[in-house]
Amino acid sequence: MLPSHARTVRRSALTALGALVLAGLPAAAAADATPAAGPVPGAAQTLGADRPSPHLLAALQRDLGLNSQQASERLVNEAEAGTRAGRLRNSLGDRFAGAWVGGETSKELTVATTDDKDVPAIEAQGATARVVQRTLADLQAAKRKLDAAATRVKTLDTPVWYVDVPKNRIMVQATSQAAGTAFVEAAGLQGEDVGIRMTTVRPRLLQDITGGDAFYIDGTARCSVGFSVTKGAQAGFVTAGHCGRSGATTTGYDRTAQGTFQASTFPGKDMAWVAVNDQWRPTPDVKAQDGQEVQVTGSAQALVGASVCRSGSTTGWHCGTIEQHDTSVSYAQGTVDGLTRTTVCAEPGDSGGPFVTGAQAQGVTSGGSGDCTSGGTTFYQPVNPMLSDFGLTLTTSAAQTTPDQQDDGAQAWTEGRVYETGATVTRDGVRYQCLQTHQAQGAWAPAGTPALWQRL
């Protein structure tokens, strides 16, 4: 008999949404193949945003001050914005300077470019155009200089730095102007437009208790189950890397034997995965509230400004918005790069737990500051790099099929591979370009998912 963590799968009714229609881009960017059988699903339908969990909607209403209709509209708008932003990113190429959503229901998509000639094409997609000085690639290159400097100098007084896409600049959080300026100079960025924000807050790791179901490391420390995964026939779950080292043994929330850490990276990244014994069955469930679950259908990365919710046993189920991707955080134990910064509150004990946007897995809790009484900032380790680095497959509620590999070479679309926005693949002799970073699911072949792939 399976323990109670082997929960019953619940499914909600499917509401069909029309496919997105693109105008104003080059013909190659606008064309997509339509499968012979049935209509092509829209972005919200593909990503499950049109059938959200009621527990997710309730948390969005509470934490973002929305009513039920606004919460539902927000999830659909965010899913569709991700596809439009991906198409524009691929069309603009090197001129692309970022994209984000705004407004109460995320109805406002803004896309930035360094060339004012792109404005008509951006506006033709219903997006607001922002002409800026620096491309996203330029900003990311500048941030890498800060990352490199952090390996040479102490960053205790400059605990956070990131690319601020809406402001088109690099931001450094520092305890003093002098500390921020010294860090910028050490990175060779003196004279460039780097903002320094004063703060007295230093993020800390959130390690002690679960952020979903609890698990215990070597019989002492407690941490949080993130998402169920498989590696071949081996089942397991991902969690934060600071929770345990490779070889550490784990017991479950019920203190029964559970598994062993197979790989762990911290600092640098904050990721780990645990292989479990056959008494533990992987499910697509994320613990919400009142004993209920939200089901994960994939791992499409959400835009800046999108809503995101976190599960944690210390503070329960809370929501907020994504502020920045690719954030570097200097903890007392070392620096971690590539985190996502959010407005979701958290407290010690929520570490390792899952972040979701709609039905899409986003990452696992790393650390943060503040609390769920007065508010705060929380950082998560994105899930797609974990899946890619460790060779894992996310457990989802979507139907899985094994595609026929009819294309030769490394560019053939492959189930289980993590694809970054802009990546190109071939499938059935047709070339496609990725619109949103995600792990390929068997049910998400390119021809049937224009929310994730555009035909070239």
C-alpha positions in Angstrom: 0.0 0.0 0.0 1.4 3.4 -1.0 1.7 6.1 1.7 -0.6 9.1 1.6 1.8 11.1 -0.6 0.6 9.0 -3.6 -2.4 11.2 -4.2 -5.3 10.8 -6.5 -4.9 12.7 -9.8 -7.7 15.3 -10.2 -8.5 16.7 -13.7 -10.6 19.7 -14.6 -12.6 20.3 -17.7 -10.8 21.6 -20.8 -11.9 24.9 -22.2 -10.8 25.4 -25.8 -9.2 28.7 -26.8 -8.4 29.8 -30.3 -4.9 29.9 -31.6 -3.0 33.2 -31.6 -3.0 35.1 -34.8 0.2 37.0 -35.6 0.3 40.1 -38.0 3.0 42.5 -38.9 6.0 40.2 -38.8 7.9 38.6 -41.6 6.1 35.8 -43.3 8.4 33.1 -42.0 7.7 34.3 -38.4 4.0 34.3 -38.9 3.6 30.9 -40.6 2.8 27.8 -38.6 1.8 24.4 -39.6 -1.7 23.2 -38.6 -2.0 19.5 -37.7 -4.4 17.6 -39.9 -6.4 16.3 -36.9 -8.4 19.0 -35.1 -7.7 22.7 -34.4 -4.4 24.0 -33.2 -4.5 24.8 -29.4 -3.8 28.3 -28.2 -1.1 29.3 -25.7 -3.5 29.2 -22.7 -4.8 25.8 -23.7 -1.4 24.3 -24.3 0.0 25.6 -21.0 -3.1 24.8 -19.0 -3.8 28.4 -18.1 -7.4 28.1 -19.2 -8.1 25.5 -16.5 -6.4 26.7 -13.3 -6.7 25.0 -9.9 -9.2 26.8 -7.7 -6.6 26.9 -5.0 -4.2 28.8 -7.3 -7.0 31.3 -8.1 -7.9 31.7 -4.4 -4.3 32.5 -3.5 -3.9 35.0 -6.4 -7.1 36.8 -5.3 -5.8 37.0 -1.7 -2.2 38.0 -2.4 -2.6 40.2 -5.5 -6.0 41.8 -4.6 -7.9 40.3 -7.5 -11.4 39.0 -8.0 -12.0 35.5 -9.5 -12.5 36.8 -13.0 -9.4 39.0 -12.9 -7.3 36.1 -11.6 -8.5 33.8 -14.4 -7.9 36.5 -17.0 -4.4 37.2 -15.7 -3.3 33.6 -16.1 -4.6 33.4 -19.7 -3.0 36.8 -20.6 0.3 35.8 -19.2 0.4 32.5 -21.2 -0.5 34.3 -24.4 2.0 37.1 -23.7 4.8 34.6 -23.4 4.1 33.3 -26.9 3.8 36.8 -28.5 7.0 37.9 -26.7 8.8 34.8 -28.0 7.8 35.5 -31.6 8.9 39.1 -31.3 12.2 38.1 -29.7 13.0 35.8 -32.5 12.0 38.4 -35.1 14.0 41.3 -33.5 17.1 39.2 -33.1 20.1 41.1 -31.7 17.9 44.2 -31.3 15.7 42.6 -28.7 16.0 44.3 -25.2 13.5 42.3 -23.1 9.8 41.8 -22.5 7.5 42.0 -19.5 3.8 42.1 -18.6 2.0 44.7 -16.5 -1.5 45.8 -15.4 -3.9 44.2 -12.9 -4.6 41.3 -15.3 -1.3 41.3 -17.1 -3.0 42.6 -20.2 -0.2 44.9 -21.0 2.8 43.3 -22.8 5.8 45.6 -23.4 8.6 44.6 -25.7 11.8 46.6 -25.8 14.1 47.2 -28.8 17.1 49.3 -29.6 15.8 50.3 -33.1 12.8 52.6 -33.4 12.1 51.0 -36.8 10.8 48.0 -34.9 8.0 49.9 -33.3 5.3 49.2 -35.9 5.9 45.4 -35.9 5.8 45.4 -32.1 2.6 47.4 -31.9 1.0 45.2 -34.6 1.1 42.3 -32.0 -0.9 44.4 -29.5 2.3 45.1 -27.5 3.7 48.4 -26.3 7.0 49.2 -27.9 9.9 50.6 -25.7 13.0 52.0 -27.5 16.0 51.7 -25.3 19.8 52.1 -25.4 21.0 48.5 -24.5 20.1 45.1 -25.9 19.3 42.3 -23.5 22.6 40.6 -24.7 24.5 43.8 -23.7 22.9 43.8 -20.2 23.6 40.1 -19.7 27.2 40.7 -20.7 27.5 43.5 -18.1 26.0 41.3 -15.4 28.5 38.5 -16.2 31.3 41.0 -15.3 29.7 41.5 -11.9 29.4 37.7 -11.6 33.1 37.4 -12.3 34.0 40.1 -9.9 32.1 38.3 -7.2 34.6 35.5 -7.4 37.5 37.9 -6.6 36.0 40.3 -4.0 33.7 40.0 -1.0 30.0 40.7 -1.6 28.7 40.7 1.9 27.7 44.4 1.5 26.4 43.9 -2.0 24.2 40.9 -1.6 22.1 41.1 -4.8 22.6 42.1 -8.4 20.5 41.6 -11.5 19.4 42.7 -14.9 16.4 45.1 -14.5 14.7 44.6 -17.9 12.0 47.3 -17.6 14.6 49.9 -16.6 17.1 48.6 -19.2 20.0 48.7 -16.7 22.0 46.6 -14.2 21.0 47.0 -10.6 23.1 46.3 -7.5 21.7 46.2 -4.0 24.2 47.4 -1.4 24.4 48.3 2.3 26.1 51.6 1.4 26.9 53.7 -1.7 30.6 53.1 -1.2 30.2 49.3 -1.2 28.0 49.4 -4.3 30.5 51.7 -6.1 33.5 49.5 -5.2 31.7 46.4 -6.5 30.9 48.2 -9.8 34.5 49.4 -10.2 35.8 45.9 -9.4 33.7 44.6 -12.3 35.1 47.2 -14.7 31.7 48.8 -15.1 32.6 52.3 -13.8 30.9 55.0 -15.9 28.2 52.7 -17.2 24.6 53.0 -16.2 24.5 50.7 -13.2 22.0 51.6 -10.5 22.8 51.2 -6.9 19.9 50.6 -4.5 20.5 51.0 -0.8 19.2 48.2 1.5 19.8 46.9 5.0 18.4 43.5 4.1 20.6 40.4 3.4 18.9 37.3 2.0 19.3 34.1 3.9 18.7 30.5 3.0 15.4 29.0 4.0 16.4 25.5 5.0 14.8 24.0 8.0 11.3 22.9 7.1 9.5 21.8 3.9 8.0 24.0 1.2 5.6 21.2 0.1 5.9 17.8 1.8 8.7 17.7 4.4 11.7 15.4 4.1 14.6 14.9 6.4 18.3 14.8 5.6 20.4 12.2 7.5 17.7 12.1 10.1 18.3 15.7 11.3 17.8 18.6 9.0 14.5 19.2 7.3 13.9 20.6 3.8 11.2 20.7 1.0 10.2 18.5 -1.9 10.2 20.6 -5.0 8.8 18.7 -8.1 8.6 15.0 -8.9 11.0 13.9 -11.7 12.3 10.7 -13.3 15.7 9.7 -14.7 15.0 6.7 -16.9 13.1 4.3 -14.7 14.3 6.0 -11.5 11.8 8.2 -9.7 12.8 11.1 -7.5 12.3 14.9 -6.8 14.3 18.1 -7.2 15.0 20.4 -4.3 17.5 23.1 -3.2 21.1 22.2 -3.4 21.9 23.7 0.0 19.6 21.1 1.5 22.1 18.2 1.2 25.2 16.9 -0.4 25.5 13.9 -2.8 25.1 10.7 -0.8 23.0 12.1 2.0 20.1 9.9 2.9 16.5 11.1 3.3 13.3 10.1 5.0 9.9 11.3 4.1 7.4 13.5 5.9 6.2 10.4 7.7 9.8 9.5 8.8 9.9 6.4 6.6 12.9 5.6 4.4 12.8 7.6 1.2 15.9 8.0 -0.8 19.4 9.4 -1.4 20.8 12.7 -2.9 22.2 11.8 -6.3 23.6 15.2 -7.2 23.8 18.6 -5.5 25.2 22.0 -6.6 25.7 24.8 -4.1 26.9 27.5 -4.2 27.1 28.7 -7.8 23.7 27.2 -8.4 21.2 26.0 -5.8 19.9 22.7 -7.2 19.8 19.0 -6.2 17.8 15.8 -6.9 16.9 12.9 -4.7 16.3 9.4 -6.0 13.5 7.6 -4.0 12.7 4.0 -3.3 9.8 2.1 -4.8 7.5 3.1 -1.9 7.3 6.6 -3.2 5.5 7.3 -6.4 6.1 10.5 -8.4 3.0 12.6 -9.1 2.5 16.0 -10.9 1.0 17.4 -7.7 2.1 20.5 -5.8 0.7 20.9 -2.3 -1.6 24.0 -2.2 -3.8 24.3 0.9 -6.4 22.4 2.9 -4.9 19.1 1.7 -5.5 20.0 -2.0 -3.0 20.0 -4.9 -2.2 21.9 -8.1 -1.1 19.8 -11.0 1.9 20.6 -13.1 1.6 20.2 -16.9 5.1 21.6 -18.0 7.9 24.0 -17.4 7.4 27.0 -19.7 9.3 29.9 -18.2 7.1 32.9 -17.3 7.8 36.5 -18.2 8.9 39.3 -15.8 5.8 40.7 -14.3 3.9 37.4 -14.4 2.2 36.0 -11.3 3.8 33.2 -9.5 2.8 31.1 -6.4 4.9 29.1 -3.9 4.1 26.2 -1.6 5.7 26.1 1.8 4.9 24.2 5.0 6.0 27.1 7.3 3.8 29.8 5.7 1.5 27.8 3.4 0.5 28.9 -0.1 1.4 32.4 -1.2 1.5 34.3 -4.5 3.3 37.4 -5.9 4.9 38.5 -9.1 8.2 37.8 -10.9 10.5 40.8 -10.7 13.7 39.7 -12.5 15.3 36.6 -14.0 19.1 36.0 -13.9 19.6 37.4 -10.4 22.8 36.8 -8.5 22.6 36.5 -4.7 25.5 36.5 -2.2 24.5 34.4 0.8 26.8 34.0 3.7 27.6 30.5 2.4 28.5 31.7 -1.1 27.1 33.3 -4.3 24.4 31.8 -6.4 23.8 33.0 -10.0 20.8 32.6 -12.3 18.1 32.9 -9.6 14.7 34.5 -10.1 13.6 37.3 -7.8 10.0 37.5 -6.7 7.6 39.4 -4.4 6.3 36.2 -2.9 6.8 36.1 0.9 8.6 33.2 2.6 10.1 32.3 5.9 12.8 29.9 7.2 11.5 26.4 6.5 10.0 27.1 3.1 13.3 26.3 1.3 13.3 23.8 -1.6 9.5 24.1 -2.2 8.0 24.6 -5.6 7.1 27.8 -7.5 4.4 27.6 -10.2 2.8 29.9 -12.7 -0.6 28.6 -13.6 0.2 24.9 -14.3 3.8 25.5 -15.3 6.7 24.6 -12.9 9.1 27.5 -12.5 11.6 26.6 -9.8 12.4 25.8 -6.2 12.8 28.1 -3.2 16.4 29.1 -2.5 16.3 32.0 0.0 15.0 35.4 0.7 14.4 38.2 3.2 11.4 39.5 5.1 8.4 37.4 6.2 4.8 36.7 5.5 3.5 39.2 8.0 5.2 42.4 6.7 6.2 41.0 3.2 9.5 40.3 1.7 11.5 39.1 -1.3 12.1 35.4 -2.2 14.5 33.9 -4.8 14.0 30.6 -6.6 16.3 28.4 -8.6 14.7 27.9 -12.0 13.7 24.3 -12.7 14.7 24.0 -16.4 18.5 24.3 -15.7 18.0 21.6 -13.0 16.3 19.3 -15.5 19.0 19.9 -18.1 22.0 19.7 -15.8 20.9 16.5 -14.1 19.3 14.8 -17.1 15.9 14.7 -15.5 12.3 14.6 -16.8 9.6 16.6 -15.0 6.6 14.5 -14.0 3.5 16.2 -15.5 -0.2 15.5 -15.9 0.1 15.8 -19.7 -0.2 12.6 -21.7 3.2 11.3 -22.6 4.1 9.8 -26.0 7.4 8.8 -27.4 7.9 10.6 -30.7 9.3 8.9 -33.8 12.8 10.4 -34.4 12.6 10.9 -38.1 15.3 13.6 -38.3 19.0 13.2 -38.1 21.5 15.3 -36.1 21.6 17.1 -32.8 18.8 19.6 -33.9 16.1 16.9 -34.1 13.3 17.7 -31.7 13.7 15.3 -28.7 11.2 14.7 -25.9 12.8 15.5 -22.5 15.3 18.0 -23.8 15.2 21.5 -22.4 15.0 24.1 -25.2 15.9 27.8 -24.7 14.0 30.6 -26.5 15.4 31.0 -30.0 16.7 27.4 -30.3 15.9 25.7 -33.7 14.9 22.1 -34.2 13.6 19.9 -37.0 10.6 17.6 -36.8 9.1 15.6 -39.7 11.4 17.5 -42.1 10.2 20.9 -40.9 12.3 23.5 -39.0 10.9 25.3 -35.9 12.2 28.0 -33.5 11.5 27.9 -29.8 9.3 30.7 -28.4 9.4 30.0 -24.6 12.1 28.1 -22.6 10.7 24.7 -21.6 11.3 21.0 -21.3 9.8 19.2 -24.3 6.9 17.0 -23.3 5.7 14.1 -25.5 2.3 15.9 -25.9 4.1 19.1 -27.0 5.4 18.2 -30.5 6.2 21.4 -32.4 3.5 21.2 -35.1 0.7 21.1 -32.5 2.0 23.7 -30.1 2.4 27.1 -31.7 2.4 28.5 -28.2 5.9 27.1 -27.9 7.2 26.7 -31.4 7.0 28.7 -34.6 7.6 27.2 -38.1 10.5 28.7 -40.1 
